[in-house]
Amino acid sequence: MRIRKARREDFEEYLRLRKDTFRYYRLKGETRKIKKEFNDFVKSPKKLFLVVEEGNSLIGYLVATFLTNVWRK
């Protein structure tokens, strides 16, 4: 098992994982929206997008957003 930053070429595997999630929650996802979400995650400097791979397959992912502390002076 390996954890690394997501790359553009990970989209098809990410799509497979997202569709599995949609099936679990009985949601319907559109590939176009998922592709936009994926590209936004990969490009954004305010997001950390990691994937977990085992062998040649992605088995998980994590997206974190960096926020500014509005309470700090």
C-alpha positions, 0 to 999 in steps of 0.5 A: 500500500502506498499513499501519494499525491493525486495526478491527472492520470488517476482520474479513471480510477478515481471515477471508479471509486466515486461511482462505488460511493454513489452506488452505496449512497444510492446517488446518481453522479455525472461523469462531467461533474466528477471530472470537474471536481477531480481537476479542481482538487488536483489544481488547487493550491488550497487543497491536498489531494492524496490517493491510496494505491495497492498494486495498480489500483486506487483503493482510497483517497483523501481531500483536505482544504487549507483554511485561513484562521479568521480569528487570528490577528 
